[in-house]
Amino acid sequence: MNWGSLNEFLAMGGYGVYVWGSYAMAVFCISLEVFFLNRSMKKGQE
């Protein structure tokens, strides 16, 4: 694909909300997993 501007790239041909929303949800879920794993490990060491 060839985008003429950053706005066209972010819009992804009208599907940008779904694409970037999916990336955001994945990052959020992975961050939560890392947070809870670290919390669990700290509780186990005490």
C-alpha positions as CSV (number, residue, x, y, z in Angstrom):
1,M,0.0,0.0,0.0
2,N,1.1,3.6,-0.6
3,W,-0.1,6.3,1.7
4,G,0.3,9.9,0.7
5,S,0.3,11.3,4.3
6,L,0.5,10.4,7.9
7,N,-3.3,10.9,8.3
8,E,-4.0,8.5,5.4
9,F,-1.7,6.0,7.1
10,L,-3.4,6.4,10.5
11,A,-6.9,6.1,8.8
12,M,-5.9,2.8,7.1
13,G,-8.4,3.2,4.4
14,G,-11.3,3.7,6.9
15,Y,-10.3,0.8,9.2
16,G,-7.8,2.7,11.4
17,V,-10.1,2.8,14.4
18,Y,-10.3,-1.0,14.4
19,V,-6.6,-1.6,13.6
20,W,-5.2,0.9,16.2
21,G,-7.9,-0.1,18.7
22,S,-6.8,-3.7,18.4
23,Y,-3.1,-2.7,18.9
24,A,-4.1,-0.6,21.9
25,M,-6.1,-3.5,23.5
26,A,-3.3,-6.0,22.9
27,V,-0.7,-3.6,24.6
28,F,-3.2,-3.0,27.4
29,C,-3.7,-6.8,28.0
30,I,0.0,-7.6,27.9
31,S,0.7,-4.7,30.3
32,L,-1.9,-6.1,32.7
33,E,-0.4,-9.5,32.5
34,V,3.1,-8.3,33.3
35,F,1.7,-6.2,36.2
36,F,-0.1,-9.1,37.7
37,L,2.8,-11.5,37.2
38,N,5.2,-9.0,38.9
39,R,2.7,-8.5,41.8
40,S,2.3,-12.3,42.2
41,M,6.0,-12.9,42.2
42,K,6.5,-10.2,44.9
43,K,3.9,-11.7,47.1
44,G,5.5,-15.1,46.8
45,Q,8.9,-13.7,48.0
46,E,7.5,-12.2,51.2
